[in-house]
Structure formats: C-alpha cells, structure tokens
Amino acid sequence: MPEVKLGLLPALDNNFTKQSTTLTFNDSGRFEDRWVHLKADAESPCVFTKALDTVYYPVRHGEGKFVAASNATLAEIERKHLTVFRYCTADGSATMDYPANPNGSVRAIAGICNESGRLFGLMPHPEAFLHRTNHPRWTRENLPEEGQGLAIFKNAAAFIRSKDF
C-alpha cells in the first residue's frame, strides 16, 4: 500500500502530510502467497466495502505487516472504524494467528481507509479474484461465475454513479 508510505492513509484529521502507519516485513520472514479470509467492519465509512461481510482473497507479499506509529494512532483508527478489513478464520472469527494472519499485522488489520471512506488500501488482492477461474479450487467447487473481488469494484462504480460523489 503506497498510500500508507505517502501518508495518504489513514490521514487522520485530514493530515495528508504525516505518515502514521506503515507496512513492514512479514513475521514469517518470507514471501507469503496464499488465500486468506477477511472480515469487513460494517461500521466503516469505506465506500468500497458496503454490504460486504467476509471475503476470500489471495495475498502475495513479503512486506505486508501493518503497523501503526503509536498506540494512540491505532486507537484512533479503530475508534473511527477505519479498519476496513481484518484477517479472520474461515468461519469469520477474529484471529491473530499465522497462517490466517499471514504477515503478523497488528490487530489482524488487512485494510484501512481514510475518514471520507473514498481512499482505501488493502494488502490482499481483490483484483486477483474477479472470475471463478481465479479461485484455486474452481475445478473442485461449485463457485459463482463472479469472483468475490469484483464486489469492491462494483461498490466503487455504484458510489461514483451516486449523488454522494
């Protein structure tokens, strides 16, 4: 997420010039390439995740561990529901354990947004699951034609078409 390195996320109090979070090396010390479950925060202002609950996306990274500059920053991010997605188990239960949290992200945070909900950063890759054939078990499971990653892009398009834009 280059947005965090630039200070664009989470941009608390609309301060786009101060980096308050970053991504660093995975706790495993290696590149992680696997599929993970994510739980959405229903109270998040994120326009990309409206009506999403749990999703299944691939991760592909060596530096995906989310950390905050301070406990105060982390508390504010959570208080404002800017933690859009967290890593979870298959049943949607929160977890900090590897491999469900593949990089050791603080409080299992996988994605965040700014306070407007219009800027969103996510470590797993929704763009890699747009069609059922992108799923690793597409030949063994009866999956819908549309991959779960498409929902994020459909939400973005719906927001742009809305009067709120």
C-alpha positions in Angstrom: 0.0 0.0 0.0 2.0 3.0 -1.2 -0.8 5.1 0.3 0.4 4.4 3.8 4.1 5.2 2.9 3.0 8.6 1.5 0.8 9.4 4.5 -2.4 9.3 2.5 -3.8 6.6 4.7 -5.2 6.8 7.3 -4.7 10.6 7.0 -6.2 11.2 10.5 -7.9 14.6 10.8 -7.2 15.1 7.1 -3.5 15.4 7.7 -2.2 14.0 4.4 1.4 15.0 5.1 2.2 12.8 8.1 2.9 9.1 7.8 1.3 7.4 10.9 1.3 3.8 9.7 3.4 1.6 7.5 3.9 -1.9 6.1 7.0 -3.9 7.0 8.4 -7.4 6.6 6.1 -10.3 7.3 6.7 -12.0 10.7 7.4 -15.3 8.8 10.5 -13.6 7.2 9.4 -14.8 3.8 7.1 -14.1 0.8 3.6 -15.2 1.5 1.4 -16.5 -1.4 -1.9 -17.9 -0.1 -5.6 -17.2 0.1 -7.0 -15.6 3.3 -10.3 -14.8 4.8 -11.2 -11.2 5.7 -13.9 -9.8 7.8 -15.3 -6.4 6.9 -16.1 -3.7 9.5 -19.8 -3.0 9.0 -19.4 0.5 10.5 -16.5 1.5 8.3 -17.1 4.6 6.1 -15.4 2.8 3.2 -17.4 3.1 0.0 -15.6 0.1 -1.5 -16.9 -2.4 1.1 -20.6 -1.6 1.5 -22.7 -4.7 2.3 -19.6 -7.0 2.4 -19.2 -9.3 5.4 -16.5 -11.9 4.8 -14.4 -12.4 1.7 -11.7 -14.7 0.5 -8.8 -13.1 -1.4 -5.2 -14.0 -2.3 -2.2 -12.4 -0.6 1.2 -12.1 -2.4 3.7 -10.1 -0.5 6.9 -10.1 1.5 6.2 -6.8 3.2 2.6 -6.8 4.3 2.6 -6.4 8.0 0.6 -3.4 9.0 1.9 -1.4 12.0 0.9 2.0 13.4 3.3 4.6 14.7 1.8 4.6 18.2 -0.9 3.0 20.3 -2.8 6.3 20.1 -2.8 6.3 16.3 -4.1 2.7 16.4 -6.8 3.5 18.9 -8.0 6.4 16.7 -8.0 4.3 13.6 -10.1 1.7 15.4 -12.4 4.2 17.1 -13.2 5.8 13.7 -13.8 2.4 12.1 -11.1 3.0 9.5 -10.0 -0.7 9.9 -12.0 -1.8 6.8 -10.9 -5.5 6.8 -9.2 -7.8 9.3 -7.8 -11.2 8.8 -10.0 -13.9 10.2 -10.6 -17.7 10.1 -12.9 -19.4 7.6 -15.9 -19.0 9.9 -15.3 -15.2 10.3 -13.8 -15.4 13.8 -11.1 -12.8 14.5 -7.6 -14.2 14.8 -4.0 -13.0 15.2 -2.6 -16.5 14.5 -0.5 -17.5 11.5 -1.4 -18.5 8.8 -4.8 -16.8 9.0 -2.9 -13.5 9.7 -0.2 -14.2 7.1 2.1 -11.3 7.9 1.6 -10.6 11.6 -0.3 -7.4 11.1 -1.2 -5.5 14.3 -4.7 -6.5 15.4 -5.0 -8.5 12.2 -5.6 -5.4 10.1 -5.6 -6.1 6.4 -7.1 -2.9 5.0 -7.8 0.7 6.1 -9.5 3.7 4.6 -9.3 7.5 5.3 -12.1 9.2 7.2 -14.1 10.1 4.0 -14.1 6.4 3.0 -13.0 7.3 -0.5 -9.4 6.3 -0.2 -8.8 2.6 0.6 -5.7 0.4 0.9 -5.8 -3.3 1.1 -3.0 -5.9 1.3 -4.8 -8.9 -0.1 -5.6 -8.6 -3.8 -9.3 -8.4 -4.8 -8.3 -7.8 -8.4 -7.0 -11.4 -8.5 -10.4 -12.9 -7.8 -12.7 -11.4 -10.5 -13.9 -14.6 -12.0 -14.5 -18.2 -10.6 -11.5 -19.5 -12.6 -9.2 -17.3 -10.5 -10.1 -19.3 -7.4 -7.6 -22.2 -6.5 -10.5 -24.7 -6.2 -12.6 -23.6 -9.2 -12.5 -27.1 -10.7 -13.5 -28.8 -7.5 -16.2 -26.5 -6.1 -19.4 -25.1 -7.5 -18.5 -21.4 -7.4 -20.5 -18.5 -8.8 -19.3 -17.1 -12.1 -18.4 -13.8 -10.5 -15.4 -13.8 -8.1 -15.7 -12.1 -4.7 -13.1 -9.4 -5.6 -15.5 -7.9 -8.2 -17.7 -6.6 -5.3 -15.2 -4.0 -4.3 -15.1 -2.6 -7.9 -18.8 -2.7 -8.2 -19.2 -0.7 -5.0 -16.7 1.9 -6.3 -18.7 2.2 -9.5 -22.0 2.5 -7.7 -20.6 5.2 -5.4 -19.3 7.2 -8.5 -22.8 7.0 -10.0 -24.5 8.0 -6.7 -25.3 11.6 -5.7 -22.9 11.3 -2.8 -19.9 11.6 -5.1 
